[in-house]
Amino acid sequence: MKDTLFGHSTDALLDDPVQAACDSGWSQWVQSQGAAQALPAFIGHFATLCEEDPKGGEDLAALIAKRKAPVLFLKKAEITVPAPVECLKEFGALQMVLSKPPDLPDMDEITLLEMRDAEDMLALAQISKPGPFAIGTPLLGKFLGIRQNGHLIAMAGQRINLPGWVEISGVCVHPDFHGRGLGADLTCAMVHLILSGAAMPFLHTYRENHRAISLYERLGFQVRTEMHLASVGLPREQAQ
């Protein structure tokens, strides 16, 4: 049975968004190793696995070894991975979808960022820590930003692109500029950018990030479901 939010039905794409993205919006970037798939390390950290494949664990281990870094799994179902890989750390997450579009903010200070801005974007992400971000993450979708005196002080972007759905991600503000509503303005601007492309916005946040959840609810989002997020890698003795 499908839910209906803001006139659109939600479906299995959102239950396993990484797998759906690997099959659609991320297909040009995904690296494959048998039953395992992952974004290149310079673009992102997400991966997926066909758990029914008897060699799935070995395939994922080989892919992680090539990347020389763990990967992230994100889906509604509980995350289990076959040996020799293991879940290194698990996080609670919420998936939120738009139920009512917010007003369009003042766009005078908001600009479209390009790959030439990638180093500034990475530096901002390293300071403000919005979640997984790499130098090539901007290749996954459009990003909006606000600069002051030439310095990037806030941004919001797109990460998971699915048929009819686009994830808002990388929303962050430099600590020196908190409390000015910049993150809210950029989120609202991104919502309208996604809607203009005939897609529906959705996003993910850590379950314990009550401040972010409250903000997104004020902007017209509502919780669709709980999600499982896990860092998956080689056993620690093998990774050394």
N, C-alpha and C positions, 0 to 999 in steps of 0.2 A: 504494500500500500504506500502511495506517495503522499508526502506532505505538499501543501500549497502555500507559498509565501509570496506576497506582493504580486499575485497573479501568475506566478511561475511555479511549476512543479519541481521539487528537488528529487534527486534520484541517486543511483549507486555511484555516479561520478563523484559526488561529494563524500561518500563513505570511504572511498579509497582514492583521494585526489592525486596522489603522487603517481600511482599506476595509470590513472586516466590521463595525466599530463604527459607521461612517458609515451603513451599511445597517440597523443594529439599535439598539444602546443609545444612540448619539449622534444618532439621526435628528432629534430635536426641536431640536437645537442647530445642526446643520450648515448652513453657508452654501454655496450652489452657484453656480457660474459656468460654464455649459456642461458640459464634461467634467471640471471641477475641483471639488473639495469641500474645505472646511476648517472647523475650529472657529472661532468668533469669537475675536478676539485677546484679549478680556478673560477667556475661558475657557481657552484653550490654544493650542498652536502647530502641531498636527498637521494634515496635509492629504493628499489622495490625488488621483490623476489617472487617467482612462481613456486610456492611452497610445496606443490604437488610433485615437482620434479625431484626424483631421488638424488640427483647430483646438485641440488640447489645450494646446499651449504658450502660445498666445495667451490662452486661457481662464484658465490658471493665472497668467499674467502680470497679467491684469486683476484677478484675485482678490487677488494679493499687493499690487498697487498700492493697492487699496481698504484693505487691512489696514495698509499702510505699514510692513510688517515681513516678513522671511522666514518660511517655514514649515518644518516638519519632516516628512520622509518616514521611515517605518519599515516594513520588510518583509524577508522572507527572500531574495527575489530581488535581484540587483544593481540598484541604482537608476540609471536613466537618465531624463533629462527633455529634452523637445524645446525648441528655441529658441522664443522669446527668453529663457526662464528658464535657469538653470544651477545646478549643485551648487556651493555656496559652501564647504562643508566636510563631510567624511565621517568617521564614527566607527564603530568596531567595537563590536558589542553581542552579548550573549548572551540568549537566551530560556530561562527556567527554569520548570519545572512541578513541582507537588507530587507526590512519590512516596510519602511517608509522613507522615501528620499529626503535628505536634509536640504535646507536652502543653499543656494550657490553662494559661496563667500566672495568677498572682495578679491579680485584676481590681480590687482595691480602689482603686487610683489611676487606673485607666483610665476615661475618660469618652467619650461620643459627642459629637463636635464638630458644630456647626451653622454656618449661613452667618453668624450674628452673630460667629463666631470667625474669619472669613475674614481680617481684617487681621492678627490675631495669627499665623495660619497662614502668610500671605505673608511676614511679618517673619521668622519662623523659617526659612522656605525660603530667603530671601535671605541669611541668616547661614550656614546649614548646607549649602546648595547640593545638594539631592538630585537635581536634574535639572529639566526644564522645569516651571514652576509659575506660575500667574497668579491674580489675585484671585478669578476665578470658577471655578477648577479644582474646588473642593469641590462644585460643582453636578453633577459627573460621577459621584459616588458617595459612599458613607459614609466618614467619617474618624474615627479614634480618636486621643485625645491624653492627655497627662499634664501636669498643671500643678503648679507649686510656688510657693507664696505668690502665687497668682493669675497667674503668668507661664507661658505655654505653653513647655515645655522639650523636648517630643518629640511626634511624630505619625506616623501611617501611614494611608494611604487607598486608595481605589479610583479607577481612571481609565478603563481600557478595559473596557466591559461587552459581552460576546458571549453568544449562546445557549449556556448550559452552562459559561461561563468568565468569570472576573472577574480583572482585573489588579490586583495590589498595587503601589502607587506612592507617591511622596512620603514614603518612610520616612526620617526624619531626627531628629537629636538635637542640641540646642544644644551647641556645643563645650565649655561649662563643665560639662556633665553626661555627657561621654563616659566609657566604661568601667564603667557601671553596669548594662548589659544592657537599657536601656530600649528601644532599637530592636528587639532580639530579642523582648522581651515584647510589644511592639505588633504586630510581624509575626505572632507566634503567635496573638495575639488576633484579628487580622484574618483569618488562615487559618480559624479556627473560625467567625467571623462569616460568611464566604463559604460554607463547607461547610454551615452551618445553613440557607442559602438554596438548597441543592441545586445549587450550582455548584462548579467546580474553580478553585483559585487558580493564577495564573501571574504572572510578573514579568519585567522586563528590567533588565539592568545593563550598564555599560560593560565591554568585554572585558578591559580592563587593571585593573579594580577588583577585585584579587584578594582584598582583605579582605572586601568585600561578598559575593563569590562563595563564599568559605569559610564565612561566616556562614550564608548561605542553604542551603548544603549540610548544615550541622549541623542546620538547622531542618527538613530533610526534602525540600528541593528538589533537582532535578537538571537539568543542562543538556539541553534538548531540541534546540536548533539555534543556529547563529550567525545573527545578524540584521544588516542594513545600516541605518544611521541616517544621515541626511544633512540638512543645512540647505540649503534650496532658495530661491533668490530671483532678483531681477532682476540683470543684469550690473551691476557696481559703478558704472559710469559712468551707467547709467540710473537707479540708485537714489538718486543724489545730487541 
